[in-house]
Amino acid sequence: MGAAARLTALAVRDFRNIARADLAFPAAGVVVVGENGHGKTNLIEAIAYFRLMRSQRGARDRDLIRFGAPAFHLEAAGEGLRARRATAAVDRSGRKKVTLDGGEAEKLTDALDTVPSVSFSPRDVDLVAGAPAERRRYLDITLALTSRAYLGALRHYRGALARRNAAMREAGRAGRSDLSSVAAWEPALAEHGAVLVTQRRAWVAERAASFADQCAAIGERGAATIRYDSPLADEEDPRGAIAAQLERQREHDVRRLVTHAGPHRDDLALAIDGHDLRTIGSAGQQRTAAIVLRLLEAATHRDAAGVTPILLLDDPFAELDRRRSDRILDLLGAVGTGQCVVCVPREDEIPAQYTGLPRWRVRDGVFAAEAA
């Protein structure tokens, strides 16, 4: 299994509703108990910030700053991390500064995944029930944090896509018939898009059996499947196919001001017995599939980096029946976990497997350890 990432200390200043917190984390983890709205999820978000160097909930950096404060500041220390000590700070102007072991990171990409973690929460149902963009983001994060080639291709692809779309808008406004400025970005889209397609479909092929097995272990009676849903999924030459599609649809794209071809349009198809989980799956089935996707995310990181990420469990079983919850916890135990941060609103909702962990109480953004 390799090493496990472990957070030993976290300092939080003016982040969301947390004015000041200096927290020492036990090796196995901790259970945080508190009513909703008092700071449990904000603590999870602060830890997870060191994974993406931005909010995992999609908030703008400046919106993370506590009301009335000029900036937020986070500092994490631990073992099995990319740096023994890391800091992240953002002020009201949006200026961000990140340091690793005292040195400022030249590029934010150098600081990605500094504190490896995977978060589980009821909002994860959007991975299954939400729009395709949710599943593309899941794929992009999972693969970009475990493959430098994917990360580089993703950055270049997004840049070329933005520039092609800008060139289309300019051509549309000017009424040009010469679309060479649009075509100029298509080779880059084809080159880098091919990397995305190749790695996405390889990941799906590698993880499909695990997806089915883990859904069954949780209690799904039907056959669970995961498929890379893309016109390029079976292309032997995705680069050539992307280039051909872009050329074929260029005039149509300019009329609509949208690039219609490429991996930014793809999806993950999730099904039970061939039925689309997004449209007809029950709430329990959608939650099960979402949790399995998070388990696959953790396994991908462990396999690529040789490090078990910290599990951040933000009341993840709130909408599941006891049978499913128990089986998920059994599965977590079977695959092996490292440090866990478990957040629940009440003590009677602490899963049995975590009742032995030390406990903190949170109220109005203030954390206090309970006596052992």
C-alpha positions in Angstrom: 0.0 0.0 0.0 2.9 2.3 0.5 3.0 5.4 2.8 0.1 7.4 4.1 -0.2 11.1 3.9 -0.6 12.6 7.4 -1.5 16.1 8.5 0.1 17.0 11.8 -0.9 20.6 12.1 -3.1 23.2 10.4 -3.2 26.9 11.1 -6.2 28.8 9.7 -6.6 32.6 9.7 -9.7 34.4 8.4 -10.9 31.6 6.2 -14.6 31.4 5.7 -16.1 31.7 9.3 -12.9 30.6 11.0 -11.1 33.6 12.4 -8.2 31.8 14.0 -7.5 28.1 14.6 -4.3 26.3 15.4 -5.0 22.6 15.2 -2.8 19.5 16.0 -4.1 16.4 14.2 -3.8 12.9 15.8 -2.1 10.4 13.6 -5.2 8.3 12.9 -7.4 11.3 12.4 -10.2 13.1 14.3 -14.0 13.3 14.4 -15.4 16.9 14.3 -18.9 17.3 15.8 -21.0 20.4 15.3 -24.3 21.7 14.0 -24.4 22.6 10.3 -23.2 26.1 9.5 -20.6 26.3 12.3 -17.5 25.4 10.4 -17.1 21.7 9.8 -17.2 21.9 6.0 -15.0 25.0 6.1 -12.3 23.0 7.9 -12.6 20.3 5.2 -12.3 23.0 2.5 -9.2 24.5 4.2 -7.4 21.1 4.2 -8.5 20.4 0.7 -7.2 23.8 -0.5 -3.7 22.3 -0.4 -4.7 19.8 -3.1 -5.9 22.1 -5.8 -4.7 25.5 -4.5 -8.2 26.7 -4.8 -11.6 25.9 -3.3 -12.8 22.4 -4.0 -16.4 23.9 -3.9 -15.7 26.2 -6.8 -15.7 29.4 -4.8 -13.5 32.3 -5.9 -10.4 32.8 -3.7 -11.5 36.3 -2.5 -14.9 34.8 -1.4 -13.0 32.5 1.0 -11.8 35.5 3.1 -13.7 36.0 6.3 -16.0 39.0 6.2 -14.1 42.2 7.1 -10.7 40.6 7.0 -8.0 41.7 4.4 -6.8 38.2 3.5 -6.9 34.5 4.5 -3.8 32.5 5.4 -3.4 28.7 5.7 -0.4 26.7 6.9 -0.2 23.0 6.9 2.5 20.6 8.2 2.7 16.9 8.0 4.4 13.7 6.9 4.2 11.9 3.6 3.4 15.2 1.9 5.1 16.9 -1.0 6.5 19.5 1.5 6.8 19.2 5.2 5.3 22.7 5.6 3.2 24.6 3.1 1.4 27.9 3.2 -1.3 29.6 1.1 -2.5 33.2 1.4 -4.8 35.3 -0.7 -5.7 39.0 -0.2 -8.7 41.0 -1.3 -7.0 42.0 -4.6 -6.8 38.3 -5.5 -3.0 38.1 -5.1 -2.1 34.6 -4.1 1.2 33.4 -2.5 2.1 29.8 -1.9 5.2 28.5 -0.2 6.7 25.0 0.1 9.2 24.5 2.9 9.8 28.2 3.1 10.3 28.8 -0.6 7.7 30.6 -2.8 6.3 28.3 -5.5 7.2 29.8 -8.9 4.1 28.2 -10.5 0.9 27.1 -8.8 1.1 23.8 -10.6 4.3 23.0 -8.6 2.2 23.1 -5.5 -0.7 21.0 -6.6 -1.5 18.0 -4.4 0.9 19.2 -1.6 -1.5 17.7 0.9 -3.1 14.7 -0.9 -6.7 14.2 0.1 -10.0 12.9 -1.2 -13.3 14.4 0.0 -16.6 12.6 0.5 -19.8 14.6 1.0 -23.5 14.4 0.2 -22.9 17.0 -2.6 -21.0 14.3 -4.5 -24.3 13.1 -5.9 -23.8 15.8 -8.5 -21.0 13.6 -9.9 -23.7 11.3 -11.0 -26.9 13.3 -11.2 -25.3 16.6 -12.4 -24.3 17.8 -15.9 -21.5 16.3 -17.9 -19.2 19.1 -16.8 -19.2 17.7 -13.3 -17.9 14.3 -14.5 -15.3 15.9 -16.8 -14.0 18.0 -13.9 -13.8 14.8 -11.8 -11.8 13.1 -14.6 -9.6 16.1 -15.1 -8.7 16.5 -11.4 -8.2 12.8 -10.9 -5.8 12.5 -13.8 -4.1 15.9 -13.7 -3.0 15.2 -10.1 -1.6 11.8 -11.0 -0.1 12.5 -14.4 2.2 15.4 -15.3 1.6 14.7 -19.0 -2.2 15.0 -18.5 -1.8 18.2 -16.5 0.4 19.7 -19.2 -2.0 18.7 -22.0 -5.0 20.0 -20.1 -3.4 23.4 -19.6 -2.4 23.7 -23.2 -5.8 22.4 -24.5 -7.7 24.9 -22.4 -5.5 27.7 -23.6 -5.9 26.8 -27.2 -9.7 26.4 -26.8 -10.0 29.8 -25.3 -8.0 31.3 -28.1 -9.9 29.5 -30.9 -13.2 30.7 -29.3 -11.9 34.3 -29.1 -10.8 34.1 -32.8 -14.3 32.9 -33.7 -15.9 35.8 -31.9 -13.6 38.2 -33.7 -14.3 36.6 -37.1 -18.0 36.6 -36.4 -18.0 40.3 -35.5 -16.0 41.2 -38.5 -18.0 39.1 -40.9 -14.9 37.4 -42.2 -14.9 34.6 -44.7 -11.2 33.9 -44.1 -11.1 31.7 -41.0 -7.4 31.1 -40.9 -7.2 32.8 -37.4 -9.6 30.1 -36.1 -7.9 27.3 -37.9 -4.5 28.3 -36.5 -5.4 26.9 -33.0 -6.7 23.6 -34.3 -3.4 21.7 -34.4 -2.8 22.5 -30.7 -6.3 21.4 -29.8 -5.8 18.1 -31.7 -2.3 17.4 -30.3 -3.2 18.1 -26.6 -6.8 16.8 -26.9 -5.4 13.5 -28.1 -3.5 13.1 -24.8 -6.6 13.8 -22.8 -8.7 11.3 -24.8 -6.0 8.6 -24.6 -5.5 8.9 -20.8 -9.2 9.2 -20.0 -10.2 6.1 -21.9 -7.2 4.2 -20.4 -8.3 5.2 -16.9 -11.9 4.1 -17.6 -10.8 0.8 -19.0 -8.5 0.2 -16.0 -11.1 1.1 -13.4 -14.3 -0.3 -14.9 -14.1 -3.7 -13.2 -13.4 -2.0 -9.8 -16.4 0.3 -10.3 -18.7 -2.7 -10.9 -17.2 -4.7 -8.0 -17.4 -2.0 -5.5 -21.0 -1.1 -6.4 -21.9 -4.7 -5.9 -20.0 -4.8 -2.6 -22.1 -1.9 -1.4 -25.3 -3.7 -2.3 -26.2 -2.9 -5.9 -27.9 -5.9 -7.3 -27.7 -4.8 -10.9 -24.6 -4.7 -13.1 -22.9 -1.3 -12.7 -20.9 0.0 -15.6 -18.8 3.0 -16.3 -18.0 4.0 -19.9 -16.1 6.9 -21.6 -18.8 8.6 -23.6 -17.1 10.3 -26.5 -17.1 10.2 -30.3 -13.4 9.7 -29.9 -13.6 6.8 -27.5 -12.8 4.1 -30.2 -10.6 6.2 -32.5 -7.1 4.7 -33.1 -5.9 8.1 -34.1 -7.6 10.6 -31.8 -5.3 13.4 -32.9 -6.3 13.0 -36.5 -9.9 12.6 -35.6 -10.0 15.8 -33.6 -8.3 17.7 -36.3 -10.8 16.4 -38.9 -13.8 17.2 -36.7 -12.6 20.8 -36.1 -12.0 21.4 -39.8 -15.4 19.9 -40.7 -17.3 22.0 -38.2 -15.3 25.2 -38.4 -17.9 27.3 -40.2 -20.7 25.9 -38.0 -18.7 26.7 -34.9 -18.1 30.3 -36.1 -21.9 30.8 -36.6 -22.6 29.4 -33.1 -19.5 30.8 -31.5 -18.9 27.5 -29.8 -16.3 24.8 -30.5 -18.4 21.6 -30.8 -15.7 19.0 -31.2 -13.1 17.8 -28.7 -12.7 16.2 -25.3 -14.2 19.3 -23.6 -17.6 17.9 -24.8 -17.1 14.3 -23.4 -18.8 12.5 -20.5 -18.6 9.5 -18.2 -21.6 7.2 -18.8 -22.7 5.5 -15.5 -25.4 2.9 -15.6 -27.0 0.0 -13.7 -28.2 -2.8 -15.9 -27.8 -0.5 -18.9 -30.0 2.2 -17.4 -28.6 5.7 -17.1 -28.0 6.5 -13.5 -28.2 10.3 -14.1 -31.8 10.1 -15.4 -33.4 7.1 -13.7 -31.2 6.0 -10.9 -32.6 6.1 -7.4 -31.1 8.5 -4.9 -29.4 5.6 -3.2 -28.0 4.3 -6.4 -26.7 7.7 -7.3 -25.1 8.2 -3.9 -23.5 4.7 -4.1 -22.0 5.4 -7.6 -20.7 8.8 -6.4 -18.9 7.2 -3.4 -17.4 4.6 -5.6 -16.1 7.3 -7.9 -14.4 8.8 -4.8 -12.9 5.4 -3.9 -11.5 5.1 -7.4 -10.1 8.6 -7.1 -8.3 7.6 -3.9 -7.0 4.4 -5.5 -5.7 6.2 -8.5 -3.7 8.5 -6.3 -2.4 5.6 -4.3 -1.4 3.7 -7.3 0.3 6.6 -9.1 2.0 8.3 -6.1 2.5 5.4 -3.7 0.8 7.4 -1.0 -2.6 6.9 0.6 -4.4 10.3 0.6 -6.1 11.7 3.7 -9.9 11.0 3.7 -12.1 13.9 4.4 -15.5 12.6 5.3 -18.0 15.5 5.5 -21.2 13.8 6.7 -21.0 11.5 3.7 -23.6 9.0 4.7 -26.3 11.4 5.7 -28.7 10.4 2.9 -27.9 6.7 2.9 -29.6 3.9 4.8 -27.7 2.0 7.5 -27.1 -1.1 5.3 -25.4 0.9 2.5 -23.4 3.0 5.0 -22.1 -0.1 6.8 -21.1 -1.7 3.6 -19.3 1.4 2.4 -17.4 1.5 5.7 -16.5 -2.1 5.4 -15.2 -1.4 1.9 -13.1 1.5 3.1 -11.6 -0.8 5.7 -10.9 -3.5 3.2 -9.1 -1.2 0.7 -7.2 0.4 3.5 -7.3 4.0 4.7 -4.8 6.4 6.2 -5.7 9.4 8.3 -9.4 10.4 8.3 -11.1 13.7 9.2 -14.8 12.8 9.9 -17.4 15.6 10.3 -20.9 14.9 11.6 -23.6 17.1 13.1 -24.3 14.9 16.2 -22.4 12.3 18.2 -25.0 9.6 17.5 -24.1 9.9 13.8 -20.5 9.0 14.2 -19.9 5.7 12.2 -19.0 2.8 14.5 -15.6 2.4 12.8 -14.6 6.0 13.8 -16.0 6.1 17.4 -12.5 5.5 18.7 -11.0 8.6 17.1 -10.4 11.7 19.2 -13.2 14.3 19.0 -13.4 18.0 18.5 -16.4 20.3 18.9 -16.9 23.2 16.6 -19.1 26.2 17.3 -19.1 29.5 15.3 -15.7 28.5 13.7 -14.0 27.7 17.0 -12.7 24.2 17.5 -12.2 22.6 21.0 -10.9 19.1 21.7 -12.9 16.9 24.0 -11.3 15.4 27.0 -10.3 11.8 26.4 
